[in-house]
Amino acid sequence: MARPKSAGQSLARLFPYPAMLDVLGLLLLHPDEQYYQREIAERVGSTVLQTQRALKRIEDAGLVEKRRRGNRTYYGARRQHPVYDDLRRMLLKTVALGDQLRDVLGSLEGKVRLAFVYGSVAAGTDVLTSDVDLFIVGQLTSRQAAQLLGPLGRSLEREFNPTIYPERELRSKARSGNPFIHKVLAGPKIWLIGDDDELATLVA
């Protein structure tokens, strides 16, 4: 049986060019902004040629507006398009998930040392309705996590399932062979704060 694709992976397969989803995401997730071609290429990490191709397809679909200012052409999302709201909502649920989580957790300066997504989302087996499993290491209470993640979950229409450990407790459970901790640590991760090396040092 073929392995299910994640929501983000499945969405990417709909587009003919690798850069197209990135360009579309930039425009639709920042609808009040306008960008010129080279700026778009730099922001999404693509070549100018790939960006041109992506913009042409998006423009042909009627999802982008162009405005000329000086010697530059600026591109922005066309909010009047019939699928604008639905497509933007889908991008918010998938492509933007990691970026928005980083922003939310990054606002807790000094309280979160490590954070990553694990479970079905990290493994690439999630669907749009899957819970997002979060593993957080730091001095953060469940109530604080709920207050932070609640608004984001409602805007993305996804449930967050945070698991929180202080550093000392995580180290103790890892050293004692706790089955859940070992399964999570050995599994796939989408890093939000920190990396594998920092985690290995913490639980050593």
N, C-alpha and C positions, 0 to 999 in steps of 0.2 A: 504494500500500500504506500502511495506517495505521501511524503511528509507534508502536513498542512503548512501553508505559508502564513506568516504573520500579516496583520492588517497593512502595515507599512510596505512589506515586501509585495503583497498582492497588488496594492495600489501602484507601485512602481512598474509592475509588469504591463500596465495598461498604456504606458507611454513609449513611443518609438526611440527616443533619445534619452540617455542617462541624465542629462542636465535638465530635461524638461520638467520633471517633478520638482526639482530644486528651484528653478526659476518661477514656476507656478506658485510654489509655496511662499517664496519671498514676496511676490506681488499680492497674493490673496491674504496672507497673514499680516501684511502691513498695508492695508487698503488706503490709508491716508498719505502714503509716501509715493514719490515718483522717482525713478532711477534711470540713468542713461546706460547704454549698452555695456561699456567697460566696467562701470560700477557694479552692475548686476553680475558680470562675470567674476569680478573679484569677490563679491559677497558670497556667491555660491561655490567658489572654487572651481570654475570651469574656464575653458578657453573662450575667446571672443567668438570664434567660428561656431562652437557648440551652442553658445548663448544665442547667436543670431538665428540658428536653425530652430531652437526652442521657441524663441520669441515669434518667429514666423508662424509656427504651428499654433501657438496660443492666440496670436492675432487673427489667424484664419478662423479660429473657433469663436471669435468675438469676445474673448475674455479679457482683452487688454485694450487700453486707450493710449493713444500716442499724442504727445504735445511737443511742439517745436519751440525751443527757447534758445535764441542765439544760433550757434552752429551745432547744437546738440538736440537729439530727439529723446524725450523722456517717456518712460512707460509706467503705467499704473493700472491697477485692477479696474475693470468695468463692472461696477456694482449693479448695474441695471440688467446684467445678463440673467436669464431665467434660472441657471444652475449655480449662480454665484454663491448664494447662501448655503446650499447643500454641499457644494464642493469645498467651501471654506470650512464648514463644520467637520467634514471628513478629514481634511488636512490637520485641523486642530486636534483631532482624536489620534492621529497617527504620527505624521512627520514632526509635529511640534511638541510631542509629548516630552521627549528628553530635555529639550531646551527649556520648556516651562518648568519642569521639575527642578532643573539646576538653578533657575532663577529663584524659585520659592525656597529651596533648601539653602541656597547661598546667602539668603537674607538673614539667616540665623548665625551670624558671625560668632565663632567661638563655641557654639553648641553642638555642631555636627562635624565629626572628624572624617567619617567615611559614609558614603551612601551609594547604593546601586539598586537597579531593578533586577529581580531574579524571577524564576518561575517561567510560565508559558510565554510571557512577552519577551524575555531574554532568550528563550529557547527557540523563538520563532514559530510557536504553535498556537499563538493567541488568535482570537477573533475580536471584532470591534466591541463585543459585550464582555470580554474577559476582564476580571479584576487585574489591577496592576500591583504586583507584589513588590514592596519596597523593603530593603534591609538598611537600617540606619544605625550607625555607631556614634554615640555621643550622649550628651546630657540633655535629653529631650523627653518630655513626658508624652504619653499617649494623647492626652487632652490637647497639648500644644500641637502635636502632629495633626490631629483632627481639625483643629482650627485653621491650620495652614493649608491642608490638603482639601478641605471641604469645598471652598470656592472654586479651586482648580478642577476638582472632580465634577462639579456641577457644570462648569463651562465646557469641559471635554466630554461630559456624559459617560464617564468611566469611574468605577469604584477603585479606591486605593486601599491596599491592605498592608499597612506598615508594621514591620517587626523591628523593635528598638532594643538595643543593648548598650549599656555603659561599657567602656573599654575593658575594665577589670572583669566584668561578668562574662563578656565574650571570650576573653583570653582563658578564663577558668573553664568554660564549657568546651572550648576547642581542645584544650589539653586533656580534659577528662573523657574525650571521645563521644560527646553528645551527638546522637545520630542526625538530628535535624540540622545542627550547625555544620557538621561535616558534609551533609548533602548540599546545603546551600553554598558553602565555601568551594566545593568541588564543581559546582554547576556553572552554567553560562551566566554572564553578568553584563549589564549595560551600566557602565560607570557614570555616576553623576558627580560625585566628589571623591577624590582619591583614586587609587589604582591598585593593581594586583600586588605590586611590590610593597606598598604601604600596608596592605592587609596582611601579607605574609609576615612582615616585621612585627605587626601588632599581636598576632596570635602565636608567634614563635616561642 
